[in-house]
Amino acid sequence: MPTDWAARYGLAPVLVETFVDPTRFDGGCYRAANWTEVGQTAGRRDGIPKHLFVYGLCSNRREQLCAAPPTRLNMPAPLGESASWAEVEFATLRLHDQRLKQRLFTVAQDFYKNPQANVP
């Protein structure tokens, strides 16, 4: 999984997390697999606090998590002279499908041109 994630997003994960609903499961399989229970969620989604488990993917995860990132995340890509205002405005948005990004730019520009029109 870390290799696939790094290939897709350009960053290697050092930690994974999962949530366990205590009304349905006790998390024994995660404890047996050396996951660490670090606390509970606030239970905002359904009112039931979930147990939070984490699993380290590398031996120096603490150092990596405490260090400054090697690259600044969500930095806009360099834009050319022909960049529209929508491309500039949404430059830090991380959509990994270029079609969705183009659709967002088009919808934003169309809505800006005629804000009273229906949005399809």
N, C-alpha and C positions, 0 to 999 in steps of 0.2 A: 503494500500500500504506500509506504513513503516514496518509493521510486516513481510510482504512477502519479502521485500527487505532485511531486517535484517536476515531472515532465509536463504536467498540465498547467500548473500555477507558478512555476518558477521558484518555489520555496519548498524546502524539505520540512515536513512536520516533525516535531520533537516529542509531542504528547498528543494522545487522543483521549476523548472523554465520552462517557455514556451516562444515561440517567436510568434509574430503576424505580418503578412504582412500587412502594412498600405494601400497598394493599393487594398486590398481585404476586410479587416475588420478593425474595429476601436478599438477592444479589450473591448467593453462595457460589455460583459458577464463576462470577468475576473475582471473588476473593480467592477461589481455588486456582485461578489463572494468573495470580499475582497482580491484579488490579488493586489500586489503593482507594479506599473510600475517603473523600476529603470533606464531606459535609452534605448539606441538603439545599435544595433550591427553595425559593420563596413560595412555590406553588401557585404562581399567578395564572397559569393557563386554565387549570381546572380546580384549583383550590387544594390540591393534594401535593405537599412537598415531596419531591423525588430525591432519592439518594444519588449523590454525584460520585462517580468513580473515574479515575484517570489511570492511564497506563503510559509509562515512558517508553519511547521508541529508540532512545540512544542513552549511552551512559553519562554523558555530560549535559543532560537536559537542563539542569538548574543553571549552569553557567550560560547556556544559550538563551534561556528564557529571561535571565536577568541582564544580559548584554544588550546594547543598542543594536537594532537591526542593521544588517550590512547595507541594505538599500531602503530608502524611504518608501513605504507602501502608499498606494493611492496617489502617486505623483502623476500628473498629466503627461501624456506622451507629447513629444514635440509636434506642434501643429503647423501645417503649411500656410502659405499666404491665403489660400482659398478656403480656409476653415470658416464655417458658419458660426454664428453666435451660439447656436445650440451645441455644436461640437466643443466650443470653448467652455460653455457652462457645465456640460456633463462630462468633461474630459477625465475626471477622476473616477467616474463610475466604472466598476469592473464587471462588465458583461463579457463573457468569453465566447459569445456567439456574435459575430459581426453583423449578422442580419438583424438581431434584436437591437443592437446599437443604432444601426441605420434607421430602423423603424422608430425608435425613440426620437432621433433627430428630426425625422420627417413629421411626426405627430406634434412635437413641440413647436416647430416652425409653422405648421399649418394652424395650430391653435393660436399662436401669437398673431398671425395675419388676420384671423377672424375669431375673436374670443367668444362671440355669441353663437357661433355655429355649433351644430351637434358634433360630438366626438365619436367617431365610429368605434 
